[in-house]
Amino acid sequence: MSREHFYGGIDTALRLFDQIAETGGFNKRIILINAAPESRETEERFPGYRLVSAAEDSAAERQILPCVRGMVSVPVGERDYFLATAWWTAFCAQKISDWQSGRYPDQQKALLYLIQDFEPGFYPWSSEYLLAESTYKYPGRQIALFNTKLLRDFFHEKGYRFQHEFFFEPKLNAQILKYRDELCLANKKKQIVVYGRPSAPRNAFSLIHESLKLWAGAQPDAGQWRLISVGEKHRELDLGNGARLLSRGKLSLAEYARLLAESSVGLSFMVSPHPSYPPLEMAEFGLHVITN
């Protein structure tokens, strides 16, 4: 929920959540198990929502419920539907769904599971790998919602099937598209945008770094190009031959759009079958995109 953790996958999850809730006419509750937001930040970024505690019996139509410290009881009603947005939320939601089915046997509700990556791959050969994988083998009522047919097909190739399955293709942030239309006449510079997240192995930052060093060594005018890394703050890198990779970290949508509008080339890698948004956004702004 916090700005520093808000990337494309979370934006997609919240947009899907809103669309389902509004289509069905449901009240909305966001349950957090990673980090509790500040109440001021909640008011600014999620107008109309009320920050409540698990001990509180709230009738608010829009709630944010942090469950991040120790064991807490989550209020569950017979007409509640749950949408899991990652394996660690699915692991909890599956237990809630089991309790709900036992408590209200006449109101059997399927768990909605938004899947945007093969998440066991985050933890090679480990306990976390097994826990993440177990959520794909849940025997209860579960509906898988895949972000892209590509990801759904990857699961099928690996032998994972769900009772009910649906997929959708990525839709770019509406604000990004608005900025694209407003900035479409911007002059392109000798500038390369890199999606750089050293802490996310699936974005292959070390491979990007080595590739850029090879490029700088072979490109006669490398020193005339400006290379900017966005996504996560890291130290400035000397690529040789007068070229340097500058880091601007996480930008606002307006800053990101302006950077894309004036850049010529985009570089973004994704090792997993996750639908990566940066290459799509770069292409929308007319950059020549290098991706895998």
N, C-alpha and C positions, 0 to 999 in steps of 0.2 A: 504493500500500500504506500510505502514511503517513496519519494521521488528517486532516490538513488538505486532502488531495486525495480523500478517500473520500466520494463522492457516490453517488446512487442508481444510476447506470449501472455503476459499478465493483462495487457490492454485487450487482447483477443478474448481472454477468459471473461473479463468484466463486460465487454460488449455482448458476448453470447449470453451471459447471465441476465443482463438487462433486457435483451430481446425476448428471451424465454419468459421472464417475469411479466413483462409488459403485454406480451401476446396472451398469456394465460390469466392476466389480471391478478397476479399474486403480490402479496407483501414481500419485502426483500430483507434478507439477513445475511451479512457477510461474516463468516467465522474465521478468525485469524489464529493460526497455531505457530507462526514463526516469530513475529514481532508485533508488539502493541503500538499503535500509532499515537501520536500526540493529539489531544483533543482539538487544538487549534488547526493542525494540519487536516484533520478529518473534516472540520467545518469548511475549510477553504476548498479542498479537493473533492469532497463528496457532499455537496449541499443537500439538505433534506434528510441526511442520515443522523442518527443519534448513537453516540458511543455508550454502550450498556455493559454491565458486568453479568457474569453467568449466574450470580446469586440474585439478580434482579428479575422480577416478573414483569417485563415491559410489554406494553401493547403498541409500541411505536411501529409504524408501518415500514420504516426503513431503519435497520439496525446494523451496527458494526459491533461484533462480540469478540473481544480478544480472549483466547484460551491458551496463554503462553507460559503460565507459571504454575507448575505442579499439576495435580489432578483436579479437574473441575467437572461439574455436571452441566451438560448442555440441555436446555429445555427442548423437548421434542414433542410435537403434536401429531395427531393421526393424519392430518392433511399436509404435512410438511414434505417437500421434495428436496433432495440434496444433489448438488452438482459439485463433484470433485475436480480440482484443477491441476493436480500433480499427484505423484504416487503417495507422498506423505499425507496429503489430505484424503486421498482415496482409502488409505490404510485405516484412518480414523473413521471415515464416513461409512465404510463397509460394516464396522462394528455397530455404529449407530443404526444403520439400516437393519441389521439383524435384530437389534433390540426393538426397533419400531415394528418390525414384522411380528415379533412375538407378543408385543404389548397390544397391537391392533391387528389381529389376524384377518379381519374383514376389510382392512384398508391396506392391501399389499402395494407398496410403492417401489418402483425400480430406481436404482441409483444411476444418475447420469455421470459419466466419466469422460471428461474432456482430455484427450490424449494428444500431446503436441510433440512428443519425441519418444524414442525407446529409452526410458529413463534408467533402467538397470545399467546401461552403458556409462552412466556417470561414475559408477563405482565398480571398476573391474575386479572380478573374482573376490567378492567380499560379502559380509553379512548384509550390507545395504543392498547389494545386487539381488540377493535372495528375497529380501523384504519388498523391494520394488517390483520384482517379477511376480511375487505372490498376488499382487493386486490385479494382475491380468488373468489369474486362475480362480478368482472368487466364484464360488458356486451359487451365490444368491442372484437375485434379479438385478441385472446391470445392463445399461445401454452405453455403448462406446461411441463417442463423437470424435472422429479423427480430423485433425487439421491437415488436410490434403489426402488425396487418393494414394499418392506415393507412400505416405506413412502407413496407411491402411494395408497396402499391398506388402510392405515390408513385414508387418505383423503376420500376415498370412503366410509369407515365405518362411517365417520362423516357427510356424505352427500354432500361433495364438489366434483364437476365435472367441467371439462374444455372442451372447444370446441374440442381441440386436446391435447392428452396426450402421453408422452413418458417417459420411465424410463431407467436408466442405473445402473450398479452395481459399487461400488467403485474400483478404480484402484490406487494402491499405487504409491507414488512419485518414479520416475525412479532412482533418485539419492540414495534414501533409499535402493532400491533393489540392486544397484551397491555396496553400502557399505556392504550390507548383504553378497553378494558373496565374497567380499574381506576379511571379518572378520569371515567367517563361522567356522574357526578352533580355535577361541578364547576360552580360558578356562572359564567355568561358575563358578561364585563365589556364596557364600551365600549372595545374594543381591536381594532385592525386588525393582522394579521400580513402582512408584505410579504416575498416571496422576492426578495431584493436581491443581485445579483452584478454589480457594475459592470464587472468584467473579462471577463464572458461576454456578448458582443454579442447572442446569441440570446435572452437573458433581458430585453432591452429596458429596461434600468434607467432610461435618460434619459426614456423614454416614461412609465414608472411615476412618476418624479419630477414631470414636468410635469402628469400626470393628478391627482396628489395635491394639487398647488398649486391646480389648478382646483377640486377638491373642497373644499379648505379655504376658498377664497374664497366658495364658494356655500353652505357648511354653517354655519348660525348657531352651533351648539354645537361647532365643530371643536376648540376649545381644551380641551374636556372629554374628547376621545378620546385614547387612547394608541396611537401608531403605532410598531410595532417591526419592524425589518428583520432578517432572518436569512439565512444562506447564506454571506456574505462580509463581513468587517469594512470599514466605510467611515465617513467623517466624518458627524456629526450634521447634518441638513438642516432649515433653517427653511422651513416650508411657508406661512407667513402665517396671520393670524387666530388666533394663539395655538397653532397646531399645529406639532409638530416630529416628524421621523422619526428615531427612535433606532436605532442599529445594535448588534446583539449578536453579529454574525458567525456562525461555525459553532458550533452547540450540540451537546451530547451528545444521544442519543436521549431520555433521561429529561427533560432540560431542554426539548427541542423538544416533547415530548408534553404536558408541563405547560402550556407556552405555548399550544399549540393548544386544549387543554381549556378554558382560561379566556377564549379570544378569540371574537369574534362574526363577524368578517369576514376573509377571506383574499384577497390580491391576488398573482397570479403569472402572468407572461407567458412564452410560448415561441414564437419566430418560426419556428423550423425544424419539420419533421415529426417531431421527436424526441418520444417519449412522456414527458411531464413528470410527475414523481412528486409534487411539492409540492401541486398542486391536488387530486390524488386523496387525499392525506393530510389536507389541510384539510377536504375534504368528509366524510371518515370521522369526523372529530371534530365534525361538526355546524356548521361555519362556513358562512356565505353566501360563496360563492367567485366572484370575478371573474377570468376568464381568457379567453384567445382560443382 
